[in-house]
Each structure stands twice: as structure tokens, then as C-alpha cells.
Amino acid sequence: MELTIDGRKIQPRVGQTLLELVRELNLDSLTLSQRPLAAKIAGEVFSLNYVPVREQEDIAERPSIRRAMAASGGLVRLLRMGDPAGREVYVRTAQFIMFLAIRQLWPHARAKMNCTLGQALFVEIVDAPEFDANALKKRVAELVAEDFPLLRRRVATAEAAERFRQAGLEDKARLLAWRAAPVFDEYAYGDFSDYYYGELAPSTGFLQLWDIASVDNGFLFLFPDEQYPDQLGQWPQMPNLFSVFNEGERWCTLMECESVADLNDLTNSGKIRELIRVNEALHEKRFAQVADLICQREAKAVLLAGPSSSGKTTSANRLATQLRVHGKKPILMGLDDYYIDRDKIPPGPDGKLDLEHINTIDTDLFREHLGKLLAGDAVELPSFNFVTGRREWRGRKMRLTAESVILIEGLHGLNPALLPEDIDRRMVFRMYVSPLLPLNLDDHNRIPTSYLRLLRRIVRDYETRNASVAHTISMWDSVRRGERRWIFPYQENADVIFNSSTLYELAVLKKHIFPLLTAVTPEESCYDEVRAIVKILNYVQEADVDDEIPPTSLVREFIGGNSFYR
């Protein structure tokens, strides 16, 4: 069949890979930002090592590939670093190479994916006192220079699990014990094999831009800048966020739930109910500690921010409850009421309104109101009408008393543009809320925090707005771009970072979301994103324990039954 690759038509020959076709069309590039890393065909992402036209017996083995090609009508879109799916391919390729290098240099070391800090990954190294980041950097560079192909192979699941067990990789063997499918895809080089939940670049030479630096207990692997992928990102300076990730790791140890296999064991044994109780108690204790800090400082305003589906609204309400224990009179406000009228927002370069831009907020008015309130004056608060897209004045007036504390929730809560220049900064307490999930699939495969937030949003949007999975996912890239621009740069401005994740919620969310995900067909544009979610949830045991989750839980904000909204 004739293919159209990025608008260029070509007739593939039997056995030709997509990479060979890309090079035949002169679509390859040595510039990373322009270099294809993978391809999207219909709703699926494919390696550039994929062969579109095979012998008939090969096609019969992979009916899913045939469906994708037929659904696309031969249309192939190349993925590069500027595409989120392309960047994920680059990150997975780096993971394979770095873990291969560690295995070769320190065969008995345990290397564990810990967290993402800005544009770097922190990898923890255990049982390797001789670990040397410079030696690792040299070996990774050698593997990249070899430019050997990264080919996937299919093996029996039981065989792979036994091989991992013999190699001392018990975390992988335990995870595969929960895999229902009898076969398993992995990548291999020599006697090393590993697996990732998505495609890799066609060869190691595609890892063009990266760096490694030593840190306590491991190393940081730095990736290209997200906005300017032809240059390296900056080394992260995020001590507060890193400390919260470490606190999450301690929570995992305390609750004996460090991986999905641990969570499944707790679900099957019924001990997940105890896990829920302990996790909720830890949250309550943390909210109480934050309230203590606010009162010790004698702050009069709390600015609360966080990315989408972090549980900001429930966090504000639970914090208000704890402040009442101190005799305070908390007042809940929304930064959304300070939106300017929609017809006054200039469109962006693409002709669309960027509703997450700081310029959509009347920062001058907010600063004026906050300054007056903290000075003891009365102000009339606006209300934004989302139906008409205009600000309204409804006579809602406010003046703070000695016991008042305003809790102001909103996307831009940590942005310095919201603070009046002449106020005492101690009167304002800033809180960042995000579900920094410390749970791993296994040592080499972490569950990104954005993954949990997307699950939460899909469930909530369906339950409360009757929004389809496709609709929610279609908005997600835009939401993420806004977060990277307007939230993440200000994380370290917070006085407190609150981890709103719960270790049990994947097992709970699965019951609510799985039927929605499995109804998505390969022809839909969001199919690959859905497959990525399903691949992880396939390992998670569903838990029917909603009755154990208290009505004030952060999880209730997404599955329903939250007492703050009654």
C-alpha cells in the first residue's frame, strides 16, 4: 500500500522499515529537534523499526498492526522531541541505555527510578559502594556511539519472570506474576533484557543530548530542554520538592507498599483497608501540621496552588477544618473570580484563547483587594460568570476580623505577580498541592505523577461533566503546557509542598475507569494514550473498598461522595 509520511507519498517495499523510508524521503535530521524518533499510525505509536509491508505470514501474527495501518489509510505522522509522545520515546531510550550500563559496570547494584526533578531523572543506587557517576557517563557514551539497534522481542511471560528472578531482579519477577497475558515484549542486548511501557528509538545513537551528574545516593540524568530541545535543560534546584519525594518514599516504607506488587498483595489479603486508614491518617496529620505553621506565623492569607486534579479544593476545605481547631475563621476564595472578561483576552498566535495564561487574571485588582483586606479594609469581591464569560458584582463584601484567615485557591497561587509589593510577606502563606506518587511498577518503571492526575481527571470529568475519555485526553497536552509554564517554575516558592497522593487509589480508581478505557477503539486519536494507561492498570488488582474511604478524603473529590460538596 502507498504510505503518506508527513505529507510525502512513498511506496514501501516488502521488509523496509519506517526508518529506511524516512531516510529515503530525506526526512531524517542530525538536529535533535527535527529528528524523527517514532511514528503515529492511526491512534498508535510505532517504533521506526516497524516494517509496514511484510510477508503474509508475518502480518497474520500481528493483526493489531494490520488494523492500525488500515485505519490510517497509510497515513503516518512522525514524532519528534517537540511532541510529548516523541519525548517519552527519548526518555525510555535513555532508561534502557542507563540501566544496561549500570548492569554492565555494577552487576549486583540495585538501580531504582525515584522521581523527576524538572528536566532530570533521579535514579537511586543501592548496594554499590563503588558507584561512580563519571564511569557511568563514560559507559553510556560508549553505548550511544555503538548505535546498536533497539529491537523488541516476544517471550513467554513465565520464562521472562524466571529469568529476572535468577538475575536477582525480584521486583520484575513479582510484577510479572500479576500479568495475565501469556506473552511479554522486552528489549535485549547481550544477556541484558528489560521492558518499558512504550516504544524506544530505533537505535542507541538517537540519544544525542544528555548529561549525568552525581548526587547523594545516586545520580541525575539530564534531558534536553522541553522548549528548546537542541540544548540541554538546566540542572534542577528543587530541594523542597526533592524532600517531599523522599518523605513519600518513607511513607511507602512505613505502609509496606513500595510497588504495585505490594499494593496487589495488600488488596488480595484485605489489608488495603488498613492501608487506607493509615494513609488518610497521615494526610490528616499533615494538614494539622500545616495549620500549625500558618497559626505560628500569624498569617492572614493562604495562597494554595497546584496542577490539574491535585485535590486543591478538598485540600483547602480540610485545611480550613484544621484552622477552625485553632479558633480561626477561615474564608474560602477562588482566584477564578478574578478572571477578566473573555472578550478582553487577546488571542494567542494560533488564534485561540490561552485561558491558563497569567494575563487572564486581573492581577492588579487582586493585589489591590489582598492589600486592602490585610490592612483591615472592606472590599467588594467579584464573581466570574462562566456561562457569560464576564465578571459580575453581586454585593459580596468582605472584611477580615482578628480570627479570619483567607484560603485562596487557584492555578496561579504561587506566582509572585499576585503579591502586593508593600505587604508584610509573613502575612501570606503559600502552599503547593500535588499528588507526588512514590509508588513504582518496578525499580526501572515509575508511575509518573501526571499519570495519576490524568486518571483522576478522566474519572471526575466523566462523573461530573459527562465528558468522554477522548475529550479529556484531547485537552491534556494543553493543560500540561500551562502547568509547565505557570505552575512548575514557582513550586519552590511555596512555604509547604503537600503530597496529595494516596498509595491505595490506583486500585480504587481502576473500578471506575477501566470500563471507560477499554471502550476506546484503535481508530480513535487517543488510542495510544489509553493503551499506555491500560498497560499499567493491567498489573493493578481492582479493590472494591469505597466504603472504607472517608467522605473528606482527597480521593472522594474524584470518585464522588465528598462531603465538602454536598
TILUMSE-439505 format. One record per residue (C-alpha): x, y, z; residue in three letters. Coordinates in Angstrom, 2 decimals. Each point is the difference from the previous one (the first is absolute). Layout:
% residues N
c1 c2 c3 type
X Y Z ALA;
...
***
This chain:
% residues 566
c1 c2 c3 type
0.00 0.00 0.00 MET;
1.10 3.58 -0.57 GLU;
1.02 1.91 3.10 LEU;
-0.17 3.72 0.71 THR;
2.74 0.89 2.47 ILE;
-0.23 3.59 1.25 ASP;
-1.76 0.92 -3.23 GLY;
2.51 -1.78 -2.26 ARG;
-1.21 -3.01 -2.00 LYS;
2.07 -3.14 -0.43 ILE;
-0.55 -3.60 -1.03 GLN;
1.67 -2.24 2.60 PRO;
1.77 -3.18 -1.00 ARG;
-0.47 -3.27 1.85 VAL;
2.25 -0.07 3.06 GLY;
0.80 3.72 -0.01 GLN;
-0.11 1.69 3.41 THR;
-1.55 3.36 0.67 LEU;
3.49 1.34 0.74 LEU;
1.20 -1.06 -3.45 GLU;
-3.03 1.68 -1.57 LEU;
0.59 3.17 2.05 VAL;
3.59 0.17 -1.22 ARG;
-1.04 -0.70 -3.57 GLU;
-2.30 3.03 0.22 LEU;
2.81 2.10 1.56 ASN;
-2.11 0.55 3.11 LEU;
2.73 -1.02 2.45 ASP;
2.12 2.67 1.64 SER;
3.07 0.21 2.20 LEU;
-1.64 2.89 1.84 THR;
-1.81 -1.52 2.97 LEU;
-3.02 2.31 -0.16 SER;
-0.62 -1.06 -3.60 GLN;
0.96 -3.67 0.27 ARG;
-2.85 -2.55 -0.13 PRO;
0.02 -2.33 3.02 LEU;
-3.14 -2.07 -0.63 ALA;
-3.19 0.12 -2.04 ALA;
-3.72 0.22 0.67 LYS;
-2.25 -2.15 -2.19 ILE;
-3.71 0.46 0.68 ALA;
-0.13 0.14 3.81 GLY;
3.18 -2.01 0.70 GLU;
3.68 0.87 0.39 VAL;
2.45 -2.26 -1.87 PHE;
3.76 -0.37 0.02 SER;
1.79 1.15 -3.12 LEU;
1.23 -3.61 -0.19 ASN;
-3.57 -0.97 -0.89 TYR;
-0.40 -1.61 -3.43 VAL;
-3.23 1.17 -1.70 PRO;
-0.03 -2.67 -2.73 VAL;
0.93 -3.53 1.01 ARG;
-0.40 -3.46 -1.34 GLU;
-3.56 -1.29 0.48 GLN;
0.90 -2.41 2.79 GLU;
1.57 2.83 2.00 ASP;
-3.07 2.17 -0.36 ILE;
-2.21 -2.80 1.27 ALA;
1.99 -0.02 3.24 GLU;
-0.74 3.67 0.72 ARG;
-3.63 0.74 -0.87 PRO;
0.05 3.12 2.17 SER;
2.66 1.55 -2.20 ILE;
-2.02 -0.78 -3.07 ARG;
-3.06 1.68 1.48 ARG;
2.00 3.12 0.84 ALA;
1.40 0.28 -3.52 MET;
-3.44 -0.55 -1.54 ALA;
-1.59 2.53 2.35 ALA;
2.60 2.62 -0.93 SER;
-0.38 -0.49 -3.74 GLY;
3.79 -0.06 -0.20 GLY;
0.35 3.34 1.80 LEU;
3.08 0.18 2.22 VAL;
0.90 2.92 2.28 ARG;
3.57 0.21 1.25 LEU;
0.58 0.81 3.68 LEU;
2.83 2.27 1.05 ARG;
1.22 1.50 3.26 MET;
-2.57 2.79 -0.17 GLY;
-2.79 -2.56 0.20 ASP;
-0.67 -1.34 3.54 PRO;
-0.17 -3.57 -1.37 ALA;
3.33 0.53 -1.78 GLY;
1.65 1.27 3.17 ARG;
-1.25 -3.05 1.89 GLU;
1.70 -2.21 -2.61 VAL;
3.25 1.86 0.64 TYR;
-0.34 -0.40 3.77 VAL;
-0.69 -3.74 -0.25 ARG;
3.00 -0.42 -2.30 THR;
2.19 1.73 2.59 ALA;
-1.36 -2.30 2.71 GLN;
0.92 -3.13 -1.94 PHE;
3.53 1.24 -0.67 ILE;
0.68 1.24 3.54 MET;
-1.26 -3.19 1.66 PHE;
1.98 -2.12 -2.48 LEU;
3.15 1.98 0.85 ALA;
-0.59 -0.40 3.75 ILE;
-0.51 -3.75 -0.41 ARG;
3.24 -0.30 -1.94 GLN;
2.06 2.06 2.44 LEU;
-1.56 -1.03 3.34 TRP;
-1.87 -3.30 -0.54 PRO;
-1.21 -0.28 3.61 HIS;
-1.18 3.58 0.43 ALA;
-3.65 0.87 0.35 ARG;
-0.90 3.01 -2.13 ALA;
-3.40 1.48 0.77 LYS;
-1.95 2.72 -1.79 MET;
-0.87 2.50 2.71 ASN;
-1.51 3.21 -1.37 CYS;
0.05 2.69 -2.66 THR;
1.50 3.34 0.97 LEU;
-0.55 2.59 -2.69 GLY;
1.55 -1.46 -3.14 GLN;
2.09 -2.60 1.80 ALA;
-0.59 -3.46 1.41 LEU;
1.32 -0.95 3.41 PHE;
1.12 -3.63 0.11 VAL;
0.85 -1.51 3.37 GLU;
2.92 -2.45 0.22 ILE;
-0.04 -2.65 2.72 VAL;
2.61 -2.66 0.87 ASP;
2.75 1.55 -2.14 ALA;
2.53 1.78 2.26 PRO;
2.35 0.25 -2.97 GLU;
-2.54 1.84 -2.18 PHE;
1.58 2.79 -2.04 ASP;
-2.18 2.37 -2.03 ALA;
2.90 0.92 -2.27 ASN;
0.58 -3.66 -0.86 ALA;
-3.71 -0.35 -0.73 LEU;
0.07 3.07 -2.24 LYS;
2.94 -1.41 -1.95 LYS;
-1.70 -3.39 -0.50 ARG;
-3.29 1.59 -1.12 VAL;
1.94 2.06 -2.55 ALA;
1.66 -3.18 -1.31 GLU;
-3.36 -1.77 -0.37 LEU;
-1.41 3.01 -1.85 VAL;
3.02 0.04 -2.32 ALA;
-0.53 -3.69 -0.81 GLU;
-3.40 0.97 -1.44 ASP;
-1.32 -3.55 0.27 PHE;
-3.66 -0.62 -0.90 PRO;
-2.63 -0.14 2.73 LEU;
-2.21 -2.90 -1.01 LEU;
-2.92 -1.39 1.92 ARG;
-0.45 -3.75 0.38 ARG;
-2.95 -2.03 1.20 ARG;
0.54 -2.65 2.68 VAL;
-2.17 -2.07 2.32 ALA;
-0.95 1.96 3.13 THR;
0.91 -2.90 2.31 ALA;
3.38 -0.38 -1.69 GLU;
0.76 3.72 0.37 ALA;
-1.05 0.01 3.66 ALA;
2.26 -2.97 0.78 GLU;
2.93 1.61 -1.81 ARG;
-0.45 3.22 1.98 PHE;
-0.21 -1.98 3.23 ARG;
3.26 -1.83 -0.74 GLN;
1.65 3.32 -0.78 ALA;
-0.98 1.28 3.44 GLY;
-2.63 2.40 -1.37 LEU;
-2.74 -1.14 2.34 GLU;
-1.98 3.24 -0.50 ASP;
-0.52 -0.86 -3.69 LYS;
-0.80 -3.63 0.66 ALA;
-2.63 0.97 2.60 ARG;
-1.63 2.47 -2.37 LEU;
-0.20 -2.50 -2.85 LEU;
-1.75 -2.44 2.31 ALA;
-3.00 2.33 -0.33 TRP;
0.10 0.08 -3.78 ARG;
-2.94 -1.86 -1.53 ALA;
1.37 -0.17 -3.57 ALA;
2.09 -3.14 -0.72 PRO;
2.51 1.95 -2.09 VAL;
2.17 2.98 0.77 PHE;
1.98 2.51 -2.11 ASP;
3.48 0.99 1.09 GLU;
3.12 1.70 -1.33 TYR;
3.32 -1.80 0.22 ALA;
3.72 0.55 -0.55 TYR;
2.33 -2.91 0.67 GLY;
-1.11 -1.66 3.23 ASP;
-1.83 3.13 1.18 PHE;
-3.74 0.43 -0.53 SER;
-2.50 2.53 1.25 ASP;
-3.44 1.34 -0.88 TYR;
-1.75 3.36 -0.16 TYR;
-3.60 0.88 -0.64 TYR;
0.37 1.59 -3.41 GLY;
2.32 0.20 -3.00 GLU;
3.72 0.75 -0.04 LEU;
2.02 1.84 -2.65 ALA;
1.27 -2.24 -2.82 PRO;
3.58 -0.08 1.32 SER;
2.18 1.28 2.86 THR;
1.55 2.69 -2.22 GLY;
-3.24 1.97 0.17 PHE;
0.86 0.98 3.59 LEU;
1.87 3.09 -1.17 GLN;
-0.29 2.47 2.87 LEU;
0.23 -0.88 3.71 TRP;
2.18 0.27 3.08 ASP;
0.57 -1.78 3.31 ILE;
0.92 1.50 3.37 ALA;
0.71 -1.65 3.33 SER;
-2.28 0.74 2.97 VAL;
-0.39 -1.62 3.40 ASP;
-1.15 -3.64 -0.30 ASN;
-0.05 0.02 -3.80 GLY;
0.11 2.23 -3.05 PHE;
-2.01 2.43 -2.09 LEU;
-0.55 -0.65 -3.72 PHE;
-0.61 3.27 -1.81 LEU;
-2.11 0.23 -3.18 PHE;
-0.31 2.65 -2.72 PRO;
-1.95 3.13 0.79 ASP;
-3.72 -0.52 -0.67 GLU;
-0.41 3.36 -1.69 GLN;
3.35 0.02 -1.82 TYR;
0.87 -3.67 -0.59 PRO;
3.28 0.74 -1.78 ASP;
1.50 1.06 3.32 GLN;
0.20 -1.71 3.37 LEU;
-2.44 0.88 2.74 GLY;
1.30 1.63 3.16 GLN;
1.07 -2.00 3.02 TRP;
-2.87 0.05 2.50 PRO;
0.17 2.09 3.16 GLN;
-3.00 -1.44 1.80 MET;
0.95 -0.88 3.59 PRO;
-3.56 0.39 1.31 ASN;
-1.59 -2.21 -2.66 LEU;
2.77 -2.58 0.38 PHE;
-0.56 -0.12 3.73 SER;
-3.73 -0.68 -0.52 VAL;
0.83 -2.85 -2.39 PHE;
2.30 -1.45 2.67 ASN;
-2.80 0.35 2.55 GLU;
-2.24 -1.96 -2.39 GLY;
2.59 -2.75 -0.12 GLU;
-0.06 -0.16 3.79 ARG;
-3.80 -0.27 -0.11 TRP;
0.35 -2.94 -2.38 CYS;
2.34 -1.74 2.42 THR;
-2.24 0.77 2.98 LEU;
-3.05 -1.45 -1.74 MET;
1.92 -2.90 -1.59 GLU;
-1.16 1.03 -3.47 CYS;
2.93 0.91 -2.25 GLU;
-1.20 -1.56 -3.26 SER;
-3.13 -1.08 -1.84 VAL;
0.74 -3.61 1.00 ALA;
-0.10 1.10 3.67 ASP;
-3.30 1.79 -0.60 LEU;
-1.46 -3.10 -1.63 ASN;
1.04 -2.16 2.94 ASP;
-1.72 2.41 2.37 LEU;
-3.13 0.01 -2.16 THR;
-0.20 -3.78 -0.15 ASN;
0.60 -0.42 3.72 SER;
-2.55 2.66 0.94 GLY;
2.70 2.10 1.68 LYS;
-0.65 2.78 -2.49 ILE;
-2.66 1.21 2.45 ARG;
2.70 0.57 2.59 GLU;
2.10 1.68 -2.69 LEU;
-2.88 2.42 -0.65 ILE;
-0.37 0.79 3.68 ARG;
3.71 0.64 0.51 VAL;
0.33 2.05 -3.20 ASN;
-2.99 2.17 0.95 GLU;
1.42 0.46 3.50 ALA;
3.31 1.14 -1.45 LEU;
-1.83 2.56 -2.13 HIS;
-1.97 1.26 2.98 GLU;
3.16 0.31 2.06 LYS;
1.67 1.96 -2.80 ARG;
-2.95 2.40 -0.36 PHE;
0.15 0.57 3.77 ALA;
3.74 0.76 -0.24 GLN;
-0.61 2.52 -2.80 VAL;
-2.72 1.69 2.08 ALA;
2.47 0.19 2.90 ASP;
2.56 1.75 -2.24 LEU;
-2.58 2.50 -1.25 ILE;
-1.06 0.88 3.53 CYS;
3.56 0.21 1.31 GLN;
0.78 2.52 -2.72 ARG;
-3.29 1.81 0.64 GLU;
-0.64 0.03 -3.75 ALA;
-3.28 1.53 -1.15 LYS;
-0.07 -1.37 -3.56 ALA;
0.86 -3.42 -1.44 VAL;
0.67 -0.22 -3.74 LEU;
-0.54 -3.60 -1.10 LEU;
1.09 -1.19 -3.46 ALA;
0.64 -3.24 -1.83 GLY;
-0.36 -1.69 -3.38 PRO;
-3.26 -1.42 -1.34 SER;
-1.68 -2.74 2.06 SER;
2.29 0.39 2.98 SER;
-2.85 0.26 2.48 GLY;
0.34 3.74 0.65 LYS;
-3.66 0.56 0.89 THR;
-0.12 -2.83 2.55 THR;
3.39 1.07 1.37 SER;
-1.31 3.53 0.57 ALA;
-3.06 -1.33 1.82 ASN;
1.97 -2.42 2.16 ARG;
2.49 2.72 0.88 LEU;
-2.92 2.25 0.91 ALA;
-1.27 -2.68 2.40 THR;
3.40 -0.17 1.71 GLN;
0.16 3.80 0.28 LEU;
-3.35 -0.06 1.76 ARG;
1.59 -2.25 2.64 VAL;
2.31 2.96 0.69 HIS;
-2.99 2.33 0.44 GLY;
0.44 1.58 -3.41 LYS;
-2.80 0.98 -2.37 LYS;
1.17 -1.10 -3.46 PRO;
-1.52 1.59 -3.10 ILE;
0.22 -1.90 -3.30 LEU;
0.64 2.02 -3.16 MET;
0.69 -0.94 -3.61 GLY;
2.55 1.74 -2.17 LEU;
-2.29 -0.83 -2.96 ASP;
-2.31 2.85 1.07 ASP;
2.75 2.40 -1.07 TYR;
-0.08 -1.11 -3.65 TYR;
-0.34 2.92 -2.37 ILE;
-2.90 -0.02 -2.48 ASP;
0.56 -2.52 -2.77 ARG;
-0.48 2.61 -2.76 ASP;
2.90 2.00 1.46 LYS;
2.51 -2.86 -0.27 ILE;
2.19 0.31 -3.11 PRO;
0.29 -3.27 -1.97 PRO;
3.33 -1.80 -0.24 GLY;
2.05 -0.56 -3.17 PRO;
-2.25 -2.95 -0.88 ASP;
-3.11 2.17 0.23 GLY;
-1.22 -1.75 3.16 LYS;
-0.44 1.33 3.53 LEU;
2.61 -1.26 2.46 ASP;
-2.19 -0.13 3.09 LEU;
2.89 -1.16 2.18 GLU;
2.16 3.08 -0.68 HIS;
0.67 2.29 2.98 ILE;
-1.35 2.87 -2.11 ASN;
-3.51 -1.49 0.24 THR;
0.05 0.97 3.70 ILE;
-0.56 3.61 1.02 ASP;
3.14 -0.01 2.11 THR;
-0.21 3.76 0.67 ASP;
-3.46 -0.37 1.54 LEU;
0.99 -3.08 1.97 PHE;
3.08 1.72 1.44 ARG;
-2.11 3.02 0.92 GLU;
-2.63 -2.12 1.73 HIS;
2.53 -2.17 1.84 LEU;
1.89 3.07 1.20 GLY;
-3.18 1.66 1.27 LYS;
-1.23 -3.16 1.73 LEU;
3.30 -0.51 1.79 LEU;
-0.08 3.66 1.05 ALA;
-3.42 -0.55 1.60 GLY;
-2.08 1.77 -2.66 ASP;
-3.24 -1.28 -1.53 ALA;
-0.16 -0.93 -3.69 VAL;
-2.72 -1.16 -2.36 GLU;
1.02 -3.31 -1.59 LEU;
-0.72 -0.81 -3.65 PRO;
-1.67 -3.16 -1.27 SER;
0.81 -1.43 -3.41 PHE;
-2.90 -1.33 -2.07 ASN;
1.36 -2.90 -2.05 PHE;
-3.19 -0.13 -2.09 VAL;
0.23 3.60 -1.23 THR;
3.79 0.19 0.26 GLY;
-0.21 3.26 1.93 ARG;
0.77 1.30 3.47 ARG;
-2.98 0.94 2.17 GLU;
-0.42 2.08 3.17 TRP;
-2.62 -1.45 2.32 ARG;
0.55 2.09 3.13 GLY;
2.18 -2.67 1.64 ARG;
2.08 1.98 2.51 LYS;
2.73 -1.18 2.35 MET;
2.00 1.37 2.90 ARG;
2.38 -2.13 2.05 LEU;
-0.35 -0.35 3.76 THR;
2.79 -0.89 2.41 ALA;
-0.83 -3.70 -0.42 GLU;
-0.43 0.02 -3.81 SER;
2.28 -1.89 -2.39 VAL;
-0.71 0.16 -3.75 ILE;
0.66 -3.21 -1.96 LEU;
0.45 0.96 -3.67 ILE;
0.13 -2.90 -2.43 GLU;
1.09 0.30 -3.62 GLY;
2.34 -1.00 -2.78 LEU;
2.28 3.04 0.43 HIS;
0.05 0.04 3.79 GLY;
3.80 -0.15 0.24 LEU;
0.66 2.66 -2.65 ASN;
1.80 3.02 1.53 PRO;
-2.16 2.27 -2.18 ALA;
-2.87 -0.53 2.47 LEU;
1.79 1.49 3.00 LEU;
-0.22 3.73 0.79 PRO;
3.48 1.49 0.26 GLU;
-0.51 1.79 3.29 ASP;
-1.53 -2.76 2.15 ILE;
1.72 -1.93 2.75 ASP;
0.75 -3.32 -1.74 ARG;
-0.45 -1.87 3.28 ARG;
-3.72 0.75 -0.22 MET;
-0.23 -2.20 -3.13 VAL;
0.57 -3.76 0.15 PHE;
0.49 -1.86 -3.31 ARG;
-0.89 -3.67 -0.41 MET;
0.61 -2.25 -3.01 TYR;
-2.15 -3.14 -0.38 VAL;
0.90 -2.83 -2.37 SER;
-0.39 -3.81 0.04 PRO;
3.68 -0.99 -0.01 LEU;
-0.65 -3.73 -0.19 LEU;
3.05 -1.96 1.27 PRO;
-1.39 -3.38 -1.13 LEU;
1.99 -1.81 -2.70 ASN;
-0.97 -2.79 -2.38 LEU;
3.48 -1.35 0.58 ASP;
3.44 1.50 0.56 ASP;
0.39 1.06 -3.65 HIS;
-3.56 1.17 -0.64 ASN;
-1.46 2.76 2.14 ARG;
-3.57 1.22 -0.25 ILE;
0.17 3.69 -0.98 PRO;
-1.90 2.46 2.19 THR;
-1.73 1.31 -3.13 SER;
-1.36 -3.52 -0.63 TYR;
-1.88 -0.04 3.31 LEU;
-1.35 3.50 -0.62 ARG;
-1.25 -1.01 -3.44 LEU;
-1.80 -3.03 1.47 LEU;
-1.63 2.23 2.60 ARG;
-1.09 2.52 -2.62 ARG;
-1.45 -2.61 -2.36 ILE;
-2.12 -1.47 2.82 VAL;
-1.12 3.41 1.31 ARG;
-0.78 1.46 -3.44 ASP;
-2.08 -3.04 -0.89 TYR;
-1.87 -0.10 3.31 GLU;
-0.66 3.74 0.38 THR;
0.07 1.38 -3.56 ARG;
-0.94 -3.06 -2.07 ASN;
3.25 0.56 -1.96 ALA;
1.40 -2.87 -2.05 SER;
3.49 -1.43 0.42 VAL;
0.92 1.39 -3.43 ALA;
-1.14 3.51 0.97 HIS;
2.02 0.04 3.22 THR;
3.13 -1.39 -1.65 ILE;
-0.30 2.46 -2.92 SER;
0.36 2.84 2.49 MET;
2.80 -1.55 2.04 TRP;
2.99 1.20 -2.07 ASP;
-1.28 3.58 0.23 SER;
-0.53 -0.37 3.75 VAL;
3.52 -1.36 0.41 ARG;
1.52 2.85 -2.04 ARG;
-1.74 2.48 2.28 GLY;
1.31 -1.77 3.10 GLU;
3.55 -0.02 -1.28 ARG;
-0.20 3.73 -0.67 ARG;
-2.05 1.33 2.91 TRP;
0.24 -2.47 2.89 ILE;
3.17 -2.08 0.03 PHE;
2.44 2.97 -0.19 PRO;
-1.42 1.30 3.30 TYR;
-0.15 -3.27 1.99 GLN;
2.97 0.93 2.12 GLU;
-1.67 3.29 1.01 ASN;
-2.37 -1.96 2.23 ALA;
0.34 0.02 3.76 ASP;
-1.38 -3.55 -0.01 VAL;
-0.30 -2.66 -2.69 ILE;
-2.82 -2.42 0.76 PHE;
0.07 -3.46 -1.60 ASN;
-3.66 -0.73 -0.77 SER;
0.53 -3.52 -1.37 SER;
-1.26 -3.10 1.74 THR;
1.67 -3.35 -0.46 LEU;
-3.28 -1.87 -0.26 TYR;
-1.83 2.05 -2.61 GLU;
1.21 -1.79 -3.16 LEU;
-1.83 -3.10 1.22 ALA;
-3.12 2.09 0.72 VAL;
0.08 2.09 -3.19 LEU;
0.29 -3.11 -2.17 LYS;
-3.59 -1.01 0.77 LYS;
-1.24 3.41 -1.13 HIS;
2.20 0.51 -3.05 ILE;
0.70 -3.38 -1.59 PHE;
-3.37 -0.39 -1.75 PRO;
0.44 3.48 -1.51 LEU;
3.51 -0.76 -1.28 LEU;
-0.73 -3.40 -1.50 THR;
-2.88 1.51 -2.01 ALA;
2.47 2.16 -2.00 VAL;
0.66 -1.49 -3.46 THR;
3.26 -0.02 -2.01 PRO;
-1.51 2.45 -2.48 GLU;
-0.27 2.77 2.61 GLU;
2.79 2.58 0.13 SER;
0.51 -0.52 3.74 CYS;
0.48 -3.77 -0.33 TYR;
3.75 -0.01 0.68 ASP;
-0.38 2.15 3.12 GLU;
-2.73 -2.36 1.21 VAL;
2.18 -3.04 -0.72 ARG;
2.77 1.52 2.14 ALA;
-2.43 0.35 2.92 ILE;
-1.41 -3.49 -0.46 VAL;
3.47 -1.58 -0.12 LYS;
0.63 1.19 3.55 ILE;
-3.50 -0.69 1.33 LEU;
0.19 -3.56 -1.37 ASN;
2.45 -0.72 2.81 TYR;
-2.20 1.56 2.70 VAL;
-2.53 -2.07 1.94 GLN;
-3.34 1.75 0.24 GLU;
-1.15 0.75 3.56 ALA;
-3.67 0.37 0.86 ASP;
0.54 1.93 3.23 VAL;
-1.76 3.31 -0.61 ASP;
-1.86 -0.47 3.29 ASP;
3.33 0.30 1.86 GLU;
0.89 3.39 -1.54 ILE;
-1.11 2.87 2.26 PRO;
-2.27 2.73 -1.47 PRO;
2.71 2.65 0.49 THR;
2.68 -1.98 -1.85 SER;
1.81 1.62 -2.92 LEU;
-0.94 -3.07 -2.05 VAL;
-3.68 0.84 0.52 ARG;
0.49 3.17 -2.05 GLU;
0.31 -2.26 -3.05 PHE;
-2.10 -3.12 0.65 ILE;
-2.87 1.86 1.66 GLY;
-1.45 0.05 3.51 GLY;
2.06 2.98 1.20 ASN;
-1.81 1.60 2.94 SER;
1.42 3.45 -0.79 PHE;
-2.14 0.18 -3.16 TYR;
-3.33 -1.10 1.47 ARG;
***
